[in-house]
């Protein structure tokens, strides 16, 4: 009987979700629903019709709460109070050097070049941001500071509030011709969304873009190790403890959030210093582990044509090996490089179209040469 109830409830939830505007925001993320509903056996409220009405109403409330939270919190975008819809032309940084600095009185997000922002705040390291490699600076700000200047109706009305942020830069990135200086500034925001039942949901949002103007996900194209990944994971785990602790008072929560922001800034600085101490060759070894170049010929001799891919960015042939080894050959058969990738990194490059399946005419000359 329990299996039947589970199946019926799941189908009812999915059916109600299809009727909601914004269902696409949550349909892939509903992995757990907490449903609490009394079952009245006698007296007022008893009977299947009344139970069914309360059940549908409870499910609708849960779904609307989830949709409203998802609509307010969009990864990579800050809420724009003028446009309401996210994303919009104001919700993301205009370049890879810009960070979020606050709002206009009417609620439009303001972005500023990171070096200029540090100069305005008279940071002592601002001159070193122009060195090569650049200095690494973090600035911590509280949500009430970023809300300064907002009209009162905008400051108090939305259910999603910024609790604070860390802006950090410059992260060195591999720049291509025409992209300018290879640096990146990133904004790390802590926000809270209050649900229909008053429940607070905390999230960490990472704002930035690549030198080409793409999302930060595209950094996998250039860097297999994202420099802030460890610090962000720590902060997100720390925020999870806020949701599980419901009896904390406002000032206690503010203190905890401030501690998470400061801890995030310290971890970002530590990771950047650790990375800066390594030479370029050591950094590559750190990312890849033992270099797989010595296995390149053996892997190319044993691979089949259907397994070989083409790197769309430079035309090299991508020859897979064991344990994540990937070898890059020119069409003429010269080994360019060998790298060890994680399974997720390989799948991401395929999904983004950076690596595509090869055609027989592209790969056969290489395989013939390897078997001679």
LOTI-913137 format. One record per residue (C-alpha): residue number from 1; residue in one letter; x, y, z. Coordinates in steps of 0.02 Angstrom, whole numbers, m for minus. Layout:
N
  pos  code       x       y       z
  NUM     a       X       Y       Z
...
END
This chain:
372
  pos  code       x       y       z
    1     x       0       0       0
    2     x     143     117      38
    3     x     210      97    m138
    4     x      40     143    m211
    5     x      28     300    m102
    6     x     204     352    m153
    7     x     164     329    m338
    8     x       0     426    m326
    9     x      80     571    m231
   10     x     224     584    m354
   11     x     106     588    m503
   12     x      m4     718    m417
   13     x     146     829    m380
   14     x     208     818    m560
   15     x      34     855    m628
   16     x      14    1009    m516
   17     x     187    1069    m566
   18     x     141    1070    m751
   19     x       7    1200    m712
   20     x     127    1323    m632
   21     x     209    1469    m720
   22     x     395    1451    m693
   23     x     387    1261    m675
   24     x     542    1248    m785
   25     x     643    1331    m646
   26     x     622    1187    m524
   27     x     568    1031    m618
   28     x     747     969    m627
   29     x     787    1009    m446
   30     x     641     934    m349
   31     x     726     785    m270
   32     x     645     798     m98
   33     x     477     869     m43
   34     x     426     884     140
   35     x     238     861     148
   36     x     149     872     317
   37     x     m39     847     319
   38     x    m156     785     458
   39     x    m270     638     419
   40     x    m440     666     503
   41     x    m538     504     524
   42     x    m696     570     610
   43     x    m787     733     634
   44     x    m763     901     543
   45     x    m637     889     404
   46     x    m651     701     384
   47     x    m681     618     217
   48     x    m589     601      53
   49     x    m652     763     m25
   50     x    m589     875     116
   51     x    m425     779     126
   52     x    m401     795     m61
   53     x    m431     984     m54
   54     x    m303    1007      85
   55     x    m178     894      m2
   56     x    m185     990    m166
   57     x    m173    1156     m73
   58     x     m19    1096      23
   59     x      67    1035    m135
   60     x      28    1199    m225
   61     x     104    1297     m80
   62     x     264    1194     m85
   63     x     283    1213    m273
   64     x     248    1400    m274
   65     x     374    1424    m135
   66     x     507    1329    m231
   67     x     472    1424    m393
   68     x     480    1593    m308
   69     x     646    1550    m226
   70     x     718    1488    m392
   71     x     656    1644    m482
   72     x     744    1756    m356
   73     x     906    1657    m348
   74     x     985    1629    m519
   75     x    1166    1570    m523
   76     x    1278    1699    m605
   77     x    1153    1843    m593
   78     x    1109    1971    m461
   79     x     924    2022    m441
   80     x     873    2177    m539
   81     x     728    2264    m452
   82     x     684    2368    m605
   83     x     667    2225    m727
   84     x     611    2095    m598
   85     x     645    1956    m723
   86     x     814    1871    m707
   87     x     922    1867    m806
   88     x     913    2039    m887
   89     x    1038    2158    m966
   90     x    1083    2230    m795
   91     x    1098    2069    m693
   92     x    1271    2014    m751
   93     x    1441    2100    m756
   94     x    1482    2194    m917
   95     x    1659    2123    m924
   96     x    1778    2000    m841
   97     x    1853    2144    m739
   98     x    1690    2207    m661
   99     x    1619    2170    m487
  100     x    1451    2210    m408
  101     x    1456    2368    m300
  102     x    1272    2402    m257
  103     x    1111    2471    m329
  104     x    1046    2633    m402
  105     x     898    2708    m306
  106     x     777    2623    m428
  107     x     856    2452    m401
  108     x     968    2430    m554
  109     x    1129    2333    m513
  110     x    1289    2436    m520
  111     x    1452    2362    m583
  112     x    1626    2436    m573
  113     x    1799    2392    m636
  114     x    1884    2299    m492
  115     x    2043    2403    m495
  116     x    1941    2564    m494
  117     x    1835    2495    m351
  118     x    1993    2459    m249
  119     x    2057    2634    m289
  120     x    1893    2712    m231
  121     x    1907    2616     m68
  122     x    2091    2665     m53
  123     x    2155    2489     m37
  124     x    2344    2491      m3
  125     x    2378    2355    m133
  126     x    2289    2441    m277
  127     x    2450    2486    m370
  128     x    2505    2305    m371
  129     x    2348    2253    m464
  130     x    2434    2317    m622
  131     x    2590    2212    m597
  132     x    2625    2048    m685
  133     x    2574    1936    m603
  134     x    2444    2047    m519
  135     x    2416    2062    m332
  136     x    2267    1970    m259
  137     x    2143    2075    m159
  138     x    1981    2031     m70
  139     x    1851    2153      m5
  140     x    1709    2103     113
  141     x    1546    2203     117
  142     x    1383    2181     213
  143     x    1211    2176     133
  144     x    1149    2333     219
  145     x    1297    2428     147
  146     x    1253    2372     m30
  147     x    1071    2422      m4
  148     x    1118    2600      41
  149     x    1029    2721     m77
  150     x     889    2601    m125
  151     x     713    2669    m112
  152     x     629    2607      47
  153     x     498    2506     m47
  154     x     635    2412    m140
  155     x     744    2389      13
  156     x     607    2310     119
  157     x     493    2230      m9
  158     x     583    2086     m98
  159     x     585    1913     m23
  160     x     766    1889     m79
  161     x     899    1991      11
  162     x    1087    2006      m8
  163     x    1169    1968     158
  164     x    1346    2011     105
  165     x    1481    1977     m22
  166     x    1666    1955     m56
  167     x    1740    2031    m213
  168     x    1908    1959    m265
  169     x    2039    1988    m399
  170     x    2136    1976    m497
  171     x    2137    1792    m543
  172     x    2260    1764    m687
  173     x    2181    1679    m838
  174     x    2250    1625   m1005
  175     x    2207    1766   m1124
  176     x    2194    1749   m1312
  177     x    2239    1874   m1445
  178     x    2123    2024   m1439
  179     x    2057    1990   m1264
  180     x    2171    2110   m1173
  181     x    2254    2076   m1008
  182     x    2227    1900    m939
  183     x    2146    1941    m773
  184     x    1978    1903    m695
  185     x    1877    1981    m551
  186     x    1738    1883    m465
  187     x    1596    1928    m345
  188     x    1543    1797    m215
  189     x    1373    1840    m140
  190     x    1276    1766       5
  191     x    1088    1787     m16
  192     x     935    1728      80
  193     x     761    1695      12
  194     x     612    1689     132
  195     x     481    1562      82
  196     x     293    1573      96
  197     x     300    1486     265
  198     x     440    1599     326
  199     x     578    1471     300
  200     x     746    1548     255
  201     x     846    1474     111
  202     x    1028    1525      96
  203     x    1133    1519     m60
  204     x    1305    1568    m122
  205     x    1308    1651    m293
  206     x    1465    1672    m399
  207     x    1459    1819    m519
  208     x    1581    1847    m661
  209     x    1616    1810    m843
  210     x    1761    1752    m951
  211     x    1866    1871   m1057
  212     x    1757    1821   m1205
  213     x    1599    1868   m1109
  214     x    1542    1689   m1078
  215     x    1486    1612    m914
  216     x    1615    1558    m787
  217     x    1577    1377    m832
  218     x    1677    1407    m990
  219     x    1835    1427    m886
  220     x    1847    1237    m897
  221     x    1900    1269   m1076
  222     x    2059    1353   m1014
  223     x    2085    1294    m835
  224     x    2047    1119    m773
  225     x    2062    1179    m593
  226     x    1947    1325    m549
  227     x    2044    1427    m419
  228     x    1896    1465    m304
  229     x    1814    1294    m306
  230     x    1875    1236    m135
  231     x    1832    1400     m47
  232     x    1657    1404    m124
  233     x    1622    1225     m71
  234     x    1671    1266     108
  235     x    1559    1421     111
  236     x    1410    1329      37
  237     x    1427    1192     168
  238     x    1437    1323     306
  239     x    1277    1406     241
  240     x    1189    1239     252
  241     x    1207    1245     441
  242     x    1105    1406     444
  243     x     955    1321     364
  244     x     962    1177     487
  245     x     968    1294     639
  246     x     800    1381     651
  247     x     808    1453     827
  248     x     947    1579     797
  249     x     906    1762     822
  250     x     939    1895     692
  251     x    1099    1963     769
  252     x    1168    1785     788
  253     x    1132    1748     605
  254     x    1217    1911     552
  255     x    1369    1862     655
  256     x    1375    1689     574
  257     x    1358    1761     399
  258     x    1498    1885     433
  259     x    1608    1741     493
  260     x    1572    1642     333
  261     x    1615    1793     225
  262     x    1780    1821     316
  263     x    1819    1635     308
  264     x    1783    1634     121
  265     x    1900    1782      94
  266     x    2039    1697     194
  267     x    2023    1536      95
  268     x    2024    1628     m71
  269     x    2183    1719     m20
  270     x    2265    1559      42
  271     x    2228    1466    m119
  272     x    2291    1611    m225
  273     x    2454    1622    m126
  274     x    2480    1434    m137
  275     x    2452    1440    m325
  276     x    2570    1588    m345
  277     x    2712    1495    m259
  278     x    2711    1358    m388
  279     x    2803    1376    m552
  280     x    2702    1358    m712
  281     x    2768    1182    m736
  282     x    2731    1136    m556
  283     x    2556    1206    m572
  284     x    2525    1096    m722
  285     x    2592     945    m627
  286     x    2482     993    m479
  287     x    2327     995    m589
  288     x    2364     840    m688
  289     x    2460     727    m571
  290     x    2593     619    m656
  291     x    2614     676    m835
  292     x    2548     545    m956
  293     x    2656     594   m1106
  294     x    2759     434   m1099
  295     x    2598     334   m1132
  296     x    2551     435   m1286
  297     x    2617     314   m1419
  298     x    2548     158   m1335
  299     x    2377     238   m1313
  300     x    2373     298   m1494
  301     x    2419     125   m1558
  302     x    2279      40   m1461
  303     x    2140     168   m1491
  304     x    2002     143   m1619
  305     x    1946     276   m1743
  306     x    1776     297   m1661
  307     x    1858     349   m1496
  308     x    1963     490   m1568
  309     x    1892     667   m1559
  310     x    1937     835   m1635
  311     x    1970     991   m1532
  312     x    1866    1123   m1620
  313     x    1974    1265   m1555
  314     x    2138    1215   m1639
  315     x    2102    1062   m1747
  316     x    2209     941   m1647
  317     x    2158     759   m1632
  318     x    2111     707   m1455
  319     x    2166     528   m1420
  320     x    2098     453   m1257
  321     x    2195     333   m1148
  322     x    2169     247    m981
  323     x    2145     337    m814
  324     x    2092     501    m894
  325     x    2243     520   m1008
  326     x    2207     629   m1160
  327     x    2339     653   m1296
  328     x    2334     794   m1424
  329     x    2408     759   m1597
  330     x    2419     866   m1752
  331     x    2337     791   m1908
  332     x    2513     751   m1966
  333     x    2546     641   m1814
  334     x    2653     755   m1705
  335     x    2619     746   m1518
  336     x    2573     920   m1452
  337     x    2532     884   m1271
  338     x    2465     755   m1149
  339     x    2348     798   m1007
  340     x    2255     699    m874
  341     x    2072     752    m857
  342     x    1936     702    m736
  343     x    1783     613    m806
  344     x    1676     767    m773
  345     x    1798     880    m865
  346     x    1799     765   m1017
  347     x    1610     755   m1021
  348     x    1595     944   m1004
  349     x    1707     976   m1154
  350     x    1602     856   m1256
  351     x    1439     932   m1199
  352     x    1498    1110   m1238
  353     x    1552    1056   m1412
  354     x    1736    1092   m1380
  355     x    1777     912   m1427
  356     x    1677     829   m1566
  357     x    1684     654   m1642
  358     x    1812     637   m1780
  359     x    1776     587   m1960
  360     x    1867     437   m2037
  361     x    1966     547   m2156
  362     x    2029     652   m2009
  363     x    2091     511   m1899
  364     x    2148     373   m2018
  365     x    2316     454   m2065
  366     x    2362     463   m1880
  367     x    2314     283   m1845
  368     x    2410     220   m1997
  369     x    2566     314   m1942
  370     x    2554     250   m1762
  371     x    2546      69   m1821
  372     x    2696      79   m1937
END
